[in-house]
Amino acid sequence: MKANRARWPIATMARLLEVSPSGYYAWLVREPSKRTGSDAQLLARIRTLHASSRGTYGAPRVHVQLTREGVHVGRKRVARLMRMAGLCGASRGRGKCTTRPRAGARRAPDLVHRHFSAETRNVLWVADATYVPTGEGFLYLAVVLDVFSRRIVGWAMSSHLYTELMLRALDMALQQRRAEGVIHHSDQGCQYTSIAFGQRCREAGVQPSMGTAGDCYDNAMCESFFGTLEAELLMRERFDTREQARRAIFRFIEGWYNIRRLHSSLGYCSPMEFEQQYEKTQNPPRRGLPTAGRRRGRDIRPAARPWTTREATPNGGHVPL
């Protein structure tokens, strides 16, 4: 009625809406209720959190962030206010099969079998590549993701999709983590089945593993990251040049995804925060004799060995050349 009072008489609108004119005039001078004021303050904070997430957070993540800040409200209330304000999170589209296996290539055995879990860092890495459309053509991105914390430990970008791109991503992961014996799981792309990539894995002590060709579920965790990248960045921005895309992807990975983005699979922690919490909960290493040389009852039994599948093949998972 207030919005249309310049076009229609108040009495006519009140009769059509079956309300009293006196009630309308009383509503005009009535002060907002405590609930309305509280919703307005909460909505202002929700708008700030939604904007700081690059417009990607939906109600679940906004609710978790509010709880971290000491604001205890219901999740449905957050969803209602976001819906009224027209705020929504990023949603994913359907993916495409882009894997092109090389004819006659010898692939590594599948050491993972869709069991994407690890009890500590540098046990299982997953890797893949995707393309980013720009005004100058495609920009290709290769990543290496640690399954334990969902952290991108290695990445590389280039205007081509040669094996050198995957090697640079692997080298970055090895420089950051200095891991040996880690399982490197990927698809059957010709870059991963190449002789150069297999030789680099042997030199670094990395165990290659590959799923079946054209099956996204065999590399689901890396595909999930690419889905997040597309929904939260690529579908929201358009790049005129490859350099613009490089900078945007760099900011997304190193300035947002690894250090700030909340992951539901990690208890709504960022990958870096999850690793820091894990390190705090670990007991310091014990000194003295090994477990076999200690007297009975002097110490607790050693912890169970982290999950690994390096005994799954006689040759340790290396690609036979």
Secondary structure as the mmCIF struct_conf table of DSSP 4:
data_model
#
loop_
_struct_conf.conf_type_id
_struct_conf.id
_struct_conf.beg_label_comp_id
_struct_conf.beg_label_asym_id
_struct_conf.beg_label_seq_id
_struct_conf.end_label_comp_id
_struct_conf.end_label_asym_id
_struct_conf.end_label_seq_id
TURN_TY1_P TURN_TY1_P1 ALA A 3 ARG A 7
BEND BEND1 TRP A 8 TRP A 8
HELX_RH_AL_P HELX_RH_AL_P1 ILE A 10 LEU A 17
TURN_TY1_P TURN_TY1_P2 GLU A 18 GLU A 18
HELX_RH_AL_P HELX_RH_AL_P2 PRO A 21 VAL A 29
BEND BEND2 ARG A 30 ARG A 30
HELX_LH_PP_P HELX_LH_PP_P1 GLU A 31 SER A 33
HELX_RH_AL_P HELX_RH_AL_P3 LYS A 34 SER A 52
TURN_TY1_P TURN_TY1_P3 SER A 53 GLY A 55
HELX_RH_AL_P HELX_RH_AL_P4 ALA A 59 ARG A 68
TURN_TY1_P TURN_TY1_P4 GLU A 69 GLY A 70
HELX_RH_AL_P HELX_RH_AL_P5 ARG A 75 ALA A 85
TURN_TY1_P TURN_TY1_P5 GLY A 86 GLY A 86
HELX_LH_PP_P HELX_LH_PP_P2 PRO A 101 ARG A 102
TURN_TY1_P TURN_TY1_P6 ALA A 103 GLY A 104
HELX_LH_PP_P HELX_LH_PP_P3 ARG A 107 PRO A 109
BEND BEND3 LEU A 111 VAL A 112
TURN_TY1_P TURN_TY1_P7 HIS A 113 ARG A 114
BEND BEND4 GLU A 119 THR A 120
TURN_TY1_P TURN_TY1_P8 ARG A 121 ASN A 122
BEND BEND5 VAL A 123 VAL A 123
STRN STRN1 LEU A 124 THR A 134
TURN_TY1_P TURN_TY1_P9 GLY A 135 GLU A 136
STRN STRN2 GLY A 137 ASP A 146
TURN_TY1_P TURN_TY1_P10 VAL A 147 ARG A 150
STRN STRN3 ARG A 151 SER A 158
BEND BEND6 SER A 159 HIS A 160
BEND BEND7 TYR A 162 TYR A 162
HELX_RH_AL_P HELX_RH_AL_P6 THR A 163 ARG A 177
BEND BEND8 GLU A 180 GLY A 181
STRN STRN4 ILE A 183 SER A 186
TURN_TY1_P TURN_TY1_P11 CYS A 190 THR A 193
BEND BEND9 SER A 194 SER A 194
HELX_RH_AL_P HELX_RH_AL_P7 ILE A 195 ALA A 204
TURN_TY1_P TURN_TY1_P12 GLY A 205 GLY A 205
STRN STRN5 GLN A 207 MET A 210
TURN_TY1_P TURN_TY1_P13 ALA A 213 GLY A 214
HELX_RH_3T_P HELX_RH_3T_P1 CYS A 216 ASN A 219
HELX_RH_AL_P HELX_RH_AL_P8 ALA A 220 LEU A 229
HELX_RH_PI_P HELX_RH_PI_P1 GLU A 230 LEU A 234
TURN_TY1_P TURN_TY1_P14 MET A 235 ARG A 236
BEND BEND10 ASP A 240 THR A 241
HELX_RH_AL_P HELX_RH_AL_P9 ARG A 242 PHE A 252
HELX_RH_PI_P HELX_RH_PI_P2 ILE A 253 TYR A 257
TURN_TY1_P TURN_TY1_P15 ASN A 258 ARG A 260
STRN STRN6 HIS A 263 HIS A 263
HELX_RH_3T_P HELX_RH_3T_P2 SER A 264 LEU A 266
TURN_TY1_P TURN_TY1_P16 GLY A 267 GLY A 267
BEND BEND11 TYR A 268 TYR A 268
STRN STRN7 CYS A 269 CYS A 269
HELX_RH_AL_P HELX_RH_AL_P10 PRO A 271 THR A 281
BEND BEND12 GLN A 282 GLN A 282
HELX_LH_PP_P HELX_LH_PP_P4 ASN A 283 ARG A 286
BEND BEND13 GLY A 288 LEU A 289
HELX_RH_3T_P HELX_RH_3T_P3 THR A 291 GLY A 293
BEND BEND14 ARG A 294 ARG A 294
HELX_LH_PP_P HELX_LH_PP_P5 ARG A 295 ARG A 295
TURN_TY1_P TURN_TY1_P17 ARG A 296 GLY A 297
BEND BEND15 ARG A 298 ASP A 299
HELX_LH_PP_P HELX_LH_PP_P6 ILE A 300 TRP A 307
HELX_RH_3T_P HELX_RH_3T_P4 ARG A 310 ALA A 312
BEND BEND16 THR A 313 THR A 313
TURN_TY1_P TURN_TY1_P18 PRO A 314 GLY A 317
HELX_LH_PP_P HELX_LH_PP_P7 HIS A 318 PRO A 320
#
